[in-house]
């Protein structure tokens, strides 16, 4: 192979550091070929440079749109040190290119201007520059690509030190990676602009703001298919609404598939306040879930009544997920509750009309594609750093609870249903988390606590409150006329948690809710009633580090526990379970969720 003078192709928009680079290339006997304004800038500064047209023998065309797109350029860049490539170059009278210095038109800055038109934007889409960068980066085994002026200094240092015009493999590799990242980011900005222009409300949904009103701009979008997997039938979803929707929908979808029952979830701040399947309601349950005025409750309606009724205080203003097509009686329940929105695979026409009337026509109604399956790899960005993982596609169903490690092995069918509900709820709950379940529904959920025992206590307290709401004294409450559902829920919560106000405006407000003021539960009455709570199932998203979790759980009627093992205290935890005759199932899958 004949020796040739090292050659650099230069085509830059950002000319920062360019003259120092040109000086270094000249002093190292590197021939410079440059396009248009770049060549003029270098030439006027006194450095020898040839126009690109001197090797392409073609002028710049179309107002500068075509400058470097030519076989004489890209053949020289892409040629390998192969005999066949050398023959092709010789036949076509093309010289190899060793260095490519290129950065791109400022598309991001252009589209960031107020009122920019599509015509203005497209003229800032670099074609030749991207092609130069990608070609050089592809052939980085031989060619050095400089796409960032910040790298000129280290490049020149090696050029001077080696005295051969060669650049080290390590630097070429590093610069090639940077080049591909540069073009990838460039394409991302362009596609984002086009998506907003040409696919709004299809593949892209503008949002008013992010988590908080000062976090603007905000949007939801998808890149791996033509349309978002949901349609907005009513209202305007917010950022947190969508976080709730896309976390709650897979939960109810998986739960329904696992148990072959309709499923519902009541979400608040990206964790479930309640989750349930559609088992029939008793008359007492209908009363405490405020649905005793609705006749012929469907299984889906029962599921949502349970999910909403699990923790009515936390479910206030919830986002609802329903596994099945929404029927009229389910819509009637939702219509009476304070809620931000709902996601479901479909709606009966009459049910949709009922829901459209909520919040003066602004209630958020989303219809999800039930066949949508997300990509296996999930990526999120936190503080500018991208984190990537395989999506948690662990399947939870009755067969997940085979590894019984306790002395008592009598795991009932109802317990398997309840453990499935509790465990799937944990899969979509902020960790650490512990969940109590009974009758096909969550009755207490401790979410997002750093200490597991605090999860267990919080969830246990909620389970106790759920049970105390069924006390005859509560069922016999005589409400004052006009008291609303949220006011009833708050008064009941104060009553069952033993926090009845004793003086001041709060006492007056509490007492105003009743036609007849109820007598508080005595310590003995509470203890006696709580002793009747039994056959509760509990699931934990990770192992119990100490037996105190078992001690607290059994105080709330827990008979069945599912949790991973792996603690140095496993033997003590299992011994505690055996001492209470608890059935303990080892769950082989940890379910942290963040």
MARVO-755027 format. One record per residue (C-alpha): x, z, y. Coordinates in steps of 0.02 Angstrom, whole numbers, padded with zeros to 5 digits, always signed. Layout:
! residues N
XZY ...
***
This chain:
! residues 594
+00000+00000+00000 +00072-00052+00169 +00103+00080+00300 -00007+00080+00453 -00016+00166+00620 -00133+00317+00617 -00297+00274+00703 -00428+00381+00787 -00606+00328+00830 -00671+00424+00981 -00852+00425+01040 -00907+00583+01129 -01044+00638+01247 -00964+00808+01283 -00793+00768+01354 -00731+00947+01360 -00548+00954+01307 -00541+00766+01281 -00390+00734+01392 -00285+00865+01304 -00335+00785+01140 -00292+00610+01203 -00122+00674+01260 -00087+00749+01090 -00141+00593+00997 -00033+00484+01109 +00120+00594+01085 +00096+00583+00896 +00085+00393+00900 -00099+00387+00853 -00192+00231+00907 -00353+00273+00999 -00509+00166+00987 -00654+00224+01095 -00827+00170+01144 -00898+00133+01317 -00889+00281+01435 -00768+00374+01323 -00641+00232+01331 -00660+00220+01518 -00633+00408+01540 -00474+00407+01436 -00407+00248+01516 -00436+00309+01693 -00336+00464+01649 -00185+00358+01607 -00185+00360+01417 -00177+00201+01312 -00342+00165+01225 -00424+00011+01150 -00608-00029+01157 -00706-00024+00995 -00747-00207+01024 -00563-00251+00998 -00587-00227+00811 -00772-00265+00793 -00762-00421+00903 -00939-00379+00955 -00997-00310+01122 -01104-00156+01145 -01286-00208+01129 -01461-00155+01176 -01412-00050+01323 -01285+00049+01223 -01396+00079+01072 -01273-00016+00961 -01088+00024+00987 -01003+00080+00828 -01121+00018+00691 -01004-00112+00615 -00911-00139+00449 -00745-00143+00541 -00777+00037+00594 -00862+00110+00441 -00759+00013+00316 -00604+00090+00395 -00679+00264+00390 -00754+00259+00215 -00609+00173+00127 -00526+00276-00010 -00347+00269-00069 -00399+00154-00211 -00325-00015-00251 -00498-00095-00250 -00535-00023-00078 -00366-00083-00013 -00406-00258-00074 -00575-00256+00013 -00495-00199+00176 -00361-00333+00163 -00491-00469+00131 -00597-00415+00279 -00446-00383+00393 -00498-00201+00420 -00378-00059+00457 -00404+00118+00393 -00467+00251+00514 -00387+00423+00495 -00472+00529+00628 -00649+00526+00698 -00687+00624+00856 -00872+00623+00893 -01010+00732+00964 -01190+00688+00997 -01313+00652+01134 -01394+00814+01200 -01563+00793+01117 -01599+00980+01111 -01565+01001+01297 -01670+00847+01338 -01826+00902+01244 -01806+01077+01315 -01847+01009+01488 -02024+01032+01553 -02128+00873+01545 -02005+00768+01445 -02086+00609+01379 -02069+00535+01206 -01980+00385+01283 -01851+00499+01365 -01828+00598+01206 -01799+00452+01088 -01662+00381+01199 -01565+00542+01167 -01573+00522+00978 -01395+00478+00928 -01382+00349+00790 -01204+00283+00792 -01130+00455+00823 -01220+00535+00676 -01166+00390+00566 -00984+00410+00620 -00987+00597+00586 -01070+00583+00416 -00957+00440+00360 -00799+00535+00409 -00861+00697+00333 -00906+00608+00171 -00731+00539+00158 -00647+00702+00210 -00527+00688+00064 -00432+00570+00180 -00517+00570+00351 -00522+00712+00478 -00685+00733+00575 -00689+00828+00741 -00869+00860+00795 -00835+01013+00904 -00713+01021+01052 -00675+01200+01000 -00577+01128+00853 -00463+01013+00954 -00328+01146+00975 -00306+01190+00791 -00309+01004+00748 -00171+00966+00873 -00069+01114+00814 -00064+01043+00637 -00033+00868+00702 +00121+00926+00798 +00185+01041+00660 +00174+00916+00518 +00261+00771+00608 +00178+00654+00483 +00008+00630+00558 -00066+00722+00409 -00196+00859+00421 -00207+00993+00287 -00340+00987+00153 -00405+01158+00204 -00435+01105+00383 -00514+00939+00331 -00632+01034+00215 -00679+01158+00350 -00710+01021+00479 -00814+00918+00356 -00928+01066+00321 -00947+01096+00507 -00988+00913+00535 -01127+00911+00405 -01197+01073+00477 -01193+00992+00649 -01290+00837+00595 -01411+00942+00493 -01451+01051+00644 -01468+00895+00751 -01593+00819+00629 -01688+00985+00622 -01710+00985+00811 -01770+00804+00808 -01893+00830+00666 -01958+00987+00751 -01993+00888+00909 -02077+00746+00815 -02179+00869+00710 -02247+00950+00867 -02289+00779+00941 -02359+00690+00789 -02416+00824+00665 -02490+00967+00766 -02624+01056+00664 -02568+00957+00512 -02391+01006+00464 -02365+01114+00618 -02471+01247+00699 -02428+01313+00873 -02450+01501+00893 -02480+01596+01053 -02333+01712+01018 -02237+01796+00878 -02251+01978+00827 -02273+02030+01009 -02336+01940+01166 -02161+01926+01241 -02095+01833+01087 -02124+01653+01137 -02122+01516+01080 -02193+01534+00905 -02256+01415+00773 -02294+01391+00589 -02237+01232+00501 -02192+01157+00334 -02057+01031+00292 -02072+00993+00107 -02245+00914+00112 -02354+00819+00235 -02478+00958+00273 -02485+01146+00287 -02566+01217+00129 -02709+01291+00231 -02836+01229+00357 -02901+01327+00505 -03091+01320+00495 -03123+01439+00640 -03026+01542+00766 -02842+01539+00811 -02726+01629+00689 -02584+01733+00758 -02410+01758+00690 -02452+01923+00602 -02617+01850+00540 -02519+01716+00450 -02394+01841+00380 -02541+01937+00309 -02625+01779+00246 -02476+01706+00154 -02433+01874+00076 -02610+01921+00025 -02664+01753-00046 -02536+01745-00188 -02578+01926-00230 -02763+01891-00259 -02727+01725-00342 -02608+01806-00467 -02720+01957-00494 -02871+01849-00530 -02772+01742-00651 -02701+01894-00739 -02867+01983-00768 -02988+01836-00763 -03089+01924-00628 -03120+01887-00444 -02995+01980-00336 -02988+02037-00155 -02859+02112-00041 -02871+02198+00128 -02704+02178+00220 -02633+02262+00374 -02459+02228+00442 -02400+02134+00288 -02448+02266+00161 -02612+02292+00069 -02726+02432+00126 -02834+02394-00026 -02835+02280-00178 -02969+02264-00311 -03049+02156-00444 -03235+02124-00459 -03297+02263-00572 -03478+02320-00542 -03507+02462-00420 -03597+02623-00458 -03732+02682-00337 -03611+02812-00268 -03477+02681-00241 -03600+02569-00151 -03639+02714-00034 -03460+02763+00007 -03409+02580+00031 -03559+02552+00148 -03635+02410+00044 -03791+02496-00024 -03898+02391+00095 -03843+02226+00015 -03933+02169-00141 -03868+02072-00290 -03684+02099-00256 -03579+01964-00337 -03415+02005-00428 -03319+01939-00276 -03422+02048-00159 -03387+02198-00271 -03202+02157-00264 -03198+02156-00074 -03310+02309-00060 -03183+02402-00168 -03032+02333-00075 -03105+02376+00094 -03173+02542+00033 -03008+02603-00041 -02941+02660+00127 -03065+02619+00263 -02957+02693+00399 -02810+02580+00358 -02922+02428+00329 -02993+02433+00506 -02952+02262+00580 -02889+02193+00415 -02846+02018+00359 -02942+01978+00200 -02888+01875+00050 -03016+01819-00080 -02973+01731-00242 -03136+01635-00260 -03254+01530-00156 -03337+01648-00033 -03522+01675-00066 -03658+01738+00049 -03659+01921-00003 -03470+01933+00018 -03486+01856+00191 -03623+01980+00232 -03505+02125+00194 -03366+02049+00299 -03487+02015+00442 -03520+02202+00461 -03338+02255+00464 -03205+02248+00599 -03085+02117+00532 -02960+01992+00603 -02981+01852+00477 -03000+01790+00300 -02911+01669+00183 -02996+01596+00030 -02997+01433-00070 -03171+01387-00009 -03334+01443+00070 -03516+01414+00031 -03595+01328+00183 -03709+01475+00224 -03566+01599+00201 -03457+01498+00319 -03593+01498+00451 -03609+01687+00437 -03422+01710+00461 -03411+01585+00605 -03523+01700+00707 -03401+01846+00701 -03302+01889+00858 -03409+01770+00961 -03351+01622+00859 -03167+01669+00865 -03151+01747+00692 -03002+01673+00600 -03056+01579+00443 -02923+01495+00337 -02952+01386+00185 -02803+01384+00068 -02761+01246-00055 -02774+01340-00221 -02656+01217-00304 -02515+01241-00179 -02354+01304-00258 -02211+01350-00141 -02030+01303-00172 -01930+01412-00291 -01802+01454-00156 -01855+01554-00003 -01752+01564+00157 -01775+01679+00305 -01670+01706+00460 -01629+01879+00525 -01519+01904+00679 -01459+01724+00665 -01407+01745+00483 -01497+01649+00346 -01540+01744+00188 -01592+01648+00035 -01662+01700-00133 -01765+01639-00279 -01948+01674-00246 -02018+01824-00338 -02119+01731-00470 -02126+01876-00593 -02288+01870-00692 -02382+02035-00706 -02525+02050-00830 -02584+02163-00971 -02437+02109-01081 -02318+02183-00952 -02358+02359-01014 -02297+02356-01193 -02142+02466-01178 -02219+02638-01193 -02080+02768-01188 -02184+02928-01187 -02243+03032-01335 -02424+02991-01293 -02448+02805-01326 -02637+02793-01304 -02645+02659-01168 -02828+02608-01142 -02893+02437-01092 -02955+02507-00925 -02783+02582-00893 -02702+02412-00921 -02821+02336-00794 -02782+02473-00669 -02593+02460-00699 -02603+02273-00673 -02694+02298-00508 -02570+02432-00451 -02414+02337-00503 -02466+02171-00427 -02511+02263-00267 -02333+02332-00262 -02261+02157-00282 -02330+02117-00109 -02306+02288-00026 -02163+02338+00088 -02042+02447-00012 -02020+02582-00060 -02196+02588-00130 -02303+02684-00255 -02482+02639-00297 -02625+02737-00378 -02769+02638-00455 -02934+02674-00542 -03089+02572-00585 -02999+02407-00553 -02947+02452-00375 -02809+02530-00275 -02859+02706-00223 -02697+02758-00140 -02545+02661-00082 -02385+02734-00011 -02291+02591+00073 -02129+02570+00167 -02059+02745+00144 -01872+02772+00126 -01901+02916+00005 -01993+02882-00158 -02069+03056-00166 -02142+03026+00006 -02221+02866-00062 -02293+02964-00207 -02359+03102-00094 -02432+02981+00033 -02518+02877-00101 -02577+03035-00188 -02651+03104-00029 -02744+02940-00003 -02808+02946-00182 -02868+03124-00154 -02958+03070+00004 -03041+02926-00089 -03106+03049-00218 -03160+03179-00091 -03265+03047-00003 -03373+03050-00159 -03406+03237-00145 -03593+03279-00139 -03572+03355+00034 -03506+03190+00101 -03641+03090+00013 -03769+03202+00096 -03707+03176+00275 -03849+03156+00400 -03785+03037+00532 -03843+03034+00711 -03936+02877+00763 -03826+02731+00815 -03662+02792+00739 -03557+02641+00693 -03461+02611+00532 -03287+02644+00605 -03351+02806+00682 -03422+02860+00514 -03257+02817+00428 -03160+02921+00554 -03278+03071+00541 -03271+03065+00351 -03081+03055+00358 -03071+03209+00469 -03190+03301+00352 -03104+03262+00186 -02927+03288+00255 -02977+03459+00321 -02937+03411+00500 -03106+03447+00580 -03077+03477+00767 -03104+03657+00820 -03116+03643+01009 -03115+03530+01160 -03177+03351+01183 -03123+03301+01008 -03238+03434+00933 -03382+03374+01041 -03350+03194+00991 -03344+03239+00806 -03505+03340+00810 -03596+03203+00906 -03588+03092+00754 -03704+03200+00651 -03889+03237+00655 -03848+03392+00551 -03671+03460+00562 -03599+03471+00385 -03520+03630+00322 -03333+03606+00291 -03269+03606+00114 -03196+03772+00061 -03026+03782-00021 -03112+03820-00186 -03233+03674-00168 -03090+03554-00133 -02990+03618-00281 -03138+03612-00398 -03185+03434-00348 -03007+03367-00355 -02989+03438-00531 -03119+03311-00587 -03014+03162-00535 -02938+03094-00696 -02876+02941-00790 -02788+02874-00635 -02652+02744-00658 -02492+02742-00555 -02360+02608-00533 -02194+02621-00441 -02091+02473-00378 -01930+02557-00439 -01877+02704-00546 -01922+02884-00510 -01759+02972-00465 -01827+03147-00498 -01972+03224-00596 -02053+03285-00435 -02143+03117-00426 -02227+03153-00592 -02274+03329-00537 -02358+03260-00380 -02443+03118-00472 -02531+03225-00601 -02606+03332-00462 -02706+03177-00415 -02769+03144-00591 -02633+03023-00647 -02636+02993-00835 -02542+02827-00843 -02377+02781-00759 -02284+02616-00755 -02111+02613-00677 -01938+02540-00707 -01805+02652-00782 -01621+02663-00740 -01606+02831-00654 -01480+02959-00713 -01631+03075-00717 -01736+02965-00833 -01737+03097-00971 -01799+03231-00851 -01933+03115-00781 -01995+03070-00956 -01992+03252-01009 -02101+03294-00860 -02222+03156-00909 -02228+03218-01089 -02261+03396-01030 -02423+03334-00951 -02464+03216-01096 -02447+03066-00977 -02430+02892-01049 -02270+02820-00973 -02236+02633-00979 -02066+02560-00939 -02085+02410-00824 -01931+02299-00848 -01952+02219-00676 -01907+02302-00512 -02025+02245-00374 -01942+02279-00206 -02024+02180-00068 -01961+02160+00110 
***
